[in-house]
Amino acid sequence: MKSRPGPSRLRPSLAVAATALLTAATLASGAAPAAAQDAPSQSVLRHRALHGASIEIDPTFPYYKDRSPDSIADEIARNGYTAVHYFVVDENRVDGELVAALRERGIAVWALTLAFGSYTVEGYPAEWPSWEQKLLSASQPGFHSFSPWSADYLAFKKKSLGDLIKKYPFDGIELAESFLPDWNGFTSGFYGDLGPLAEAAFKAEYGLDMPDFTDPSSPRYYKTDTARYAKWVDFRVAGVNRFLGDLVRGEGGLRSARPGVLVGSWSVAVDAGPDSVRLERELQAVDAPAMIAAVRPDIHFIQTNWPDWLKPDLAPDYIKGYQPYVDEIRRSNPALPLGVQNDIGSTTGTARDRAWIGAFSDTASSMGFSTWTGYEFSLAKAMYTEAPEVRAIRCDRAAGTVEVSFQKRIDAASAARPDSFAVRTPAGRSHGVLGVEVDGNIAKLRLDGLPRGRFELAVRNVSDTPSLWVFNKTQQPNTVEPGYTAEGRCTG
């Protein structure tokens, strides 16, 4: 879920892809359409936002384009998810119809936002460059990191996120990647913030110049003047959490913008030995209990840091190594719901399969996490390896159609071939397919008459959509297995 082995990022750069997650959960073929179900109550959606399997989506990816919001919601539901973390890449461009479609299907929707970063500055005031962090020596093309010591950025972020949750009916809003760069920042150059705002704030608080991180001969060198550096570490932690607390609970903050909206805080973890918790605090200003005390969230997520998710042989129970982080939180927050986040394919070499995902889920449950999520739905290993499979069949007698839901998006041309679908009853009667319309993962079959009761649906030719993936675009499509059939039932 990051762009490279560097600062963790929820969204990849153009050169590096995201991840995907398709669970092994399957819904019965006769499931009723959303329109026939009662609209979920707010209390049900609230519960689903905090409990169970959830998934992150980035609707700006091609996989979600040129299809209806209802088909996206259907596909996610058919894969067993009851909550979605909608990654808001641009707070000015949100698909409100998709948010509504997901919620109508009973899927709770989080607005997943970045606390200190953005991929776009469109619509930002002219002074936005003065808000940016300064890193030790590296640069971040295509991404902007903003300083937690910028009062103007804080005011801007309050209004931007406040407007977001007032305009769209998100069940919750979460502040991900609430840390300073980076785990290996001193060697990679991605250490910050070393800008004038941080420098001035440190001087105002301690009456000291900030440590020197480049010149070993300087009396202020961070490895020499360790007392100054210890103050700097505490200063960074306090600055991050002060910003988050004000953003959520301060005047004009998110709690006042929309009372009752769920708020999720996020910290990051890595299993780097017995000193990992202390090192995360030192290197990335991560102190989860202090963050929770400042924000007072409804749930707190522990995000997997890049040194862990980048391991191609990462065991699915790797989060057992995060127990010290959990214990640290639980000492002061015994009842707070906790979630854990993974990355299962931000590179092709780290894509995880269904068995791995299932084992990860079991581990999260055994550790007491109330929910887990993964970045990002559309590009899991199953996306590259699985043929389309029917997950639900629904009949509309008035329209004379049969709607077939697959577990993944299907290619419209392959589904439109004359022999791609055939309907036969147990008595041997065939119903002719007069036309096929494809919407994402859904094929709507127009028949010469609907069967009464049970029928067999034969599926041929139907393939998936490599051209819409981030990775493996030139791969041969996966096509339904020879002889593939599914059973449906038309009532009434």
N, C-alpha and C positions, 0 to 999 in steps of 0.2 A: 504494500500500500504506500510505497514511497517511490520517489523518482530515481533514486540511486543510493548507493551506500554512502550516505551523507545525511543531511537533515531529513528527518522523517517527513514524508509528504503523503497526504491522503490521495492525491491525484498524480499520476505519472506525467512526465514530460512527453512531448510528441514522440521522442525516440524510445521511450520505455513504457510498457503497458501497465494496466491495472490488473486486478485479480478478479476472480469470480467465485461464486459459491452456489452450488446446486445441491441441496440435501437429498438424502435417500428417501425422504418422506414422499408418499404417494397418496393421492386422493382417489376415492372410488369413482368409477366411470359414470355412475348415475348421479353425481353430485348436482344439486339444484343450482341454477344460475343465480348470480348475485341479485338480479332484479326480483327474484321470487323469494328472497330471504328478507327477514326483518332487518332494518338498518341497525348496526351495532350501537349500543349505548356508549356515552362518553366514559362511563366507568369501565366498560369492557375494553375499550381502546386504551384507556389509561393503564389497565392491568397488563395488557399485551405489550405496551411500550416498555414495561419493566420486567417482564417475565417471558422466558421461552427463547426459541431460535429467531434471530433477526438477521438482516442482511443490509449491507450498504449498496446504494446504487448511485451512479453518476449519469443522469439522463442526457448529458451532452455527448455521450459516446454514440457512434453510428448504430450500434445494436438497438437503440431505443428510438431511432428516427423513422419517419414514414410508416408509422403504425399508430393505432389508437391508444389512448391512455388505458382504456378498458382491457386491451390485450396485454399490456405490460402488467397490469394488476392481476389479470388471470394467470399469467405465466408465473409470477411470484407466488401467488396462492397455490398453484398446482405443484410447486416445489416445497410447500410446507411451511412457509414463513408467515408469521403473524405480526411482524413489525419490520419496518424499513427505516434505514437511516439515509435520507435524501441528501446527498452531498451538494450543498449550495456553492457552486463554483463562483457564481456571480449573483449577488443579492438582488440585482435589478432584473434578473432573468430566471424566474421560477415558473415551472409548469403547474399552474394552479389546478388545471383539469386533471393532471396526473395525481396530485395530492388528494383531490376529491375522489377519484376513481379508486385509489388504494383504500381510503377510509371507508368507502361504500362497500368494499369487499371485506371489511372487518380487519384491515391491516392498519395498525397504528403507524403514524409517520412522524419521525424526528426530522427537524431541520439540523443537519450536521454542518457546522460552520467552523472556520479556523479562527482562533483567538488572535493570533499575531501575524497573519499572513493573508495574501490574496494573489490570485493569478491574473487579476485585471485591476486597473485603476481607472477604468472608464466611469465617469460620473463623479470622480473624486475631486475635491477642491484643488486649486492650483498649488497650494502649499504642501501637497502630500509628500514630496521628496524629503521634506524636513522631518517627517515622521519615521523614516526608514532606519532600521538598525545598521550599524557598521560592523562588519565581520573582520576577523583577524587578518585574513589575506585573500579569501575566496570571494567569488561572486555567484549570484543565483539568477542566471538568465531566465526570463519568463516567470519569475516568482518574486514577490515583494514581501520582505519581513519588516514588520513595524515594531517600534519600541514600546514596551510597557510603561516607559516613563514619559510618553507623549500625551499630555492632557488633551491636545486637539484630536489626536487619533482616538482616544477614549471617548470623547464627546461624539465624534463621527460614528464610531462603532455602536454606541448606545442607540443613536437615532436610526442607523441603518438596520440593525437587528430588531429594534423595537418596531419599526415600520414593517419589517418582514413578518413578524409573528402576529401583528394586527391585521395584515392584509390576507394572510393565508392561514387556514385552519390546522396548522401543525399541532400535533398532540404534545410535542416537546421541542426544546431547542438545546443543543449541546455545543460545548466549546472544546473542540478537539485540538490536539497539538499545542497544548498550553504549556510550552516549555521554551527555553532558549537553546539555540544550536551550539554544539552538537556533541554527541557521545565521544567522538574522536576529534573534537574541534581544534585542539592544540596542534595536532599533526596534519589535519586536512585543511586547516585554515578557516573552517566553518565555526569558529568560536565567536560568540557575541552575546550581548550587544556591547560594543566598545565605542558607540557614538557619543556626540556631545551631550545628548539628553541624559544618558546614563552617567556620563562623567560629571555633569553638573549636579545631578541628584545625589550621587555618592559624596561629592564635596560638601553639599549642603547638609547631609545627614551626619557625616563623620568628621568633617573638616579636613579631609585628606584627599590628595590626588589618587586617582584610581591606580591599581597596580600596573606595572609595565610587563607586557607579555612577550616582548621581542628581544630585549637587550639584557643578557645575563649579567652584564657589568653594572646595570642600574641598581641603585640602592632600593628602588621600588620593585625590582624584579619579583614576580609572584612566588618563585621558589626560594627567594632569599628573605624577603620581608613577609614571613608567613602569618604574622599577626594582621597585617594589612589585608592579605589575601583572604583570611578567615572572615574578616568583616565584609569583604567584597562578596564572598559566597553567600553570607546571610542577607546582604543587601539585594542580591539578585533574586533569591527566593521570595523575600518580602515584596519586591517590586512586582513580580509575576502575580502573586496572590492578591496583592492590594488592587491591581488592575482588574482581576477577575471578580473580586468581591464587589467592587464599585460598579462594574459592568452589569452585574446581576442584581445587586441589592441597593446600590446607591441611588441618588436622586435621578429620576428619569431612566432608571435601569430596567432590565427585562421584567423583573417582578412587578414593577408598577405599570409597564407598558401593557402587559396582559396578565392580570392576576390569575393564578391557578394553572398557568402553563407549566408543564414539567420542565425541569432544568437538569441537564446532565453535565457533570464535570469530567474531564479526562486527564489522566497522567500517563506516563510512559514507563515501561519496565524492560529490563534486560537481565538475563541470567549470565553474569560475568564473574561468578564466584561469591564468596561470603561477604565481600565489601560492596556489592552491587547497589544496595539502597543508598549508601552514603555517596557513592560515586555519581549516581543519578542526581542527587541533590547538588553535588559540587559542579558537575559538568553541564547539567541542563536545567538547574534551578527547580528540580522536581521534588516537592515535599507534599505528598498526597494528603496527609492529615491536616497540614496547615492550609492547603487549598480547600479542602472540604469545610474547614472551620470558617474560611472567608466567604465561600460561595453558598454554603448550606444547600447543596443540591438534593434532588429527589433520587438520584442514582449516581454512582461514580464508576467510570470505566477505566480499566487498566489496558493500555494500548501496547502491543508488541513493538519493540524497537527494532531497527533494521539489522543490528548484528545477529539477532536471533532469526528473524524471518528469512534472511538471506541464505541460511544454511540449507542446502539441497537435501540433506539427510536429517532434517529436523524431526525429532520424534513427536507424535501427536500429543503426548502428555508433557511436552516441554514446559507448560505453564506450572507444573509442580515446582519448578525452580523459582516461580514468582510468589511462593508462599510467604517469604519474608515481607514482601510488599503488602500482601493481604493481612498478615498479622499486625503490621504497623498501623494499618487503617482500622482494623477491628478493635485495637486497644482503646481507641477513643470513639469509635462509631460502630458499636456491635450490631446495630439493627439496620444500618443503611444498606439498601440493595446494591450489589456490586455486579458489574458486567466485565467481560474480558473480550478483547478484540484480537483477531489474528489476521495474517496476510497469507494467502494461499495461492499466489500466482503472479506477483508483480514482475516476475521474470519467468520465462518458460521453464527454466531449470528448477523453480521452486513451486510450480503448480502442484497442488495436492489433490488426491483422488477422493472418492466418496468414503472409502474405508478410513482414510486418514481423518477426514472431517468428522465422521461418526465417532471415532475414538477421541478426538479433541472435545467434542460435545460431551461425551461421557465424563471426561476428565474435569471439564468445567463444572458439571453438575456435582461431581463427587467433592469438589473443593468448595462448594457452597455458593458459587456464582448463580445469580438469579436469571441471567441472560448472557448470551454471547453474540458476537457479530463478526463479519468478515468483509474485507474490501477486495473485490467488488463483484457483484452478482454475475456479470455477463461473460466472464472469461475464465471460469474454473477449468480444471483439467477435463472434467466431464464434457465441457463445451467442445473440446477438440476430439474427443474419443467416442462419445455416445451418438448412436443413431436416434432420430426422432422416435418418441414413444407416445402413444395416446394415454392421456391422463383423465379425460372426461369426455362424455358424449351427451349432448343435450338436444332434445327435439322441440321444434316450434311448429305445431300442427297447423296453426293459422297461416303461417308463412310457407309451409311445406318444405322446411329446411331442417337439416341435421348439422349441429355445430360441434366440431371436433377440436378439442384442446390438446396440444402437445406440450411436452415438458420444456421445449425450446423453440426458438423461432424457426420457421420453415420457409423454404424457397417457393415463391409463388408459381414460377414456371413449372417446377417439378410436380406440384400439386394439381396443376391445371391439365395435365396430360389425360387423355380420354380414359385410360385404364388405371388411373392412380387410386380410385376408390370404387368399391363395389359393395352393395348392400343386399344381403340375402337372409330370408327368414328361416326358422327351423323347418318349415313346411316346404322349403325349396323355392319360394318365390323370390325373384330378383326385382329390385327397384332401380330404375335407370337414373343415373346422375346427369342432370341437364346442364349443370354449371357449378363451378367452384370459385369462391371468393376467399382470398387469404388476407388475414390481418394479423401480422406478427406470428404468434404461435397458434392461431386459430384458423381452421379451414371451415367455411360455411358451405355445405353441400345443398344444392337445390335439386330435389328429387321429383320424379313423376308421381309420387304419392308416398306418404309415410307408412312404414310398417306398423302393425298393431302388436304391441308387446315386444318380446325379445327379438334381436336380430344380430347378425354377424357383420361386422365391417371389415372388409379386406382392404389393406393399404399397400400400395406399390409405388415405387419411384420416388416417394417424398424424401427430400434431402434437407440438410441444414444450410447455413448461410456463412461460409468462411469469409466472404468479401466484407462482411460487417464486423468481423472480429478485429481486435487490436493486434494479436499475434496470429501467425499461421494462416495468413490471408490466402495464400496460394495452395493450401492443402486441398486434396480431393474432398469433396463434401461427404459427410456421413449420410448414408441412405438407409431407409427402413430395411430390416432384415427380410430376406425372401420368405414368402408365406406368412408375413405378419398379419395378425387379425386382432380385433378387439370386439368386445361384446357391448351392445347398447340396448336400451329399452325405451320405447315410446309409449307413453300412457295417454289415456283420454280417447 
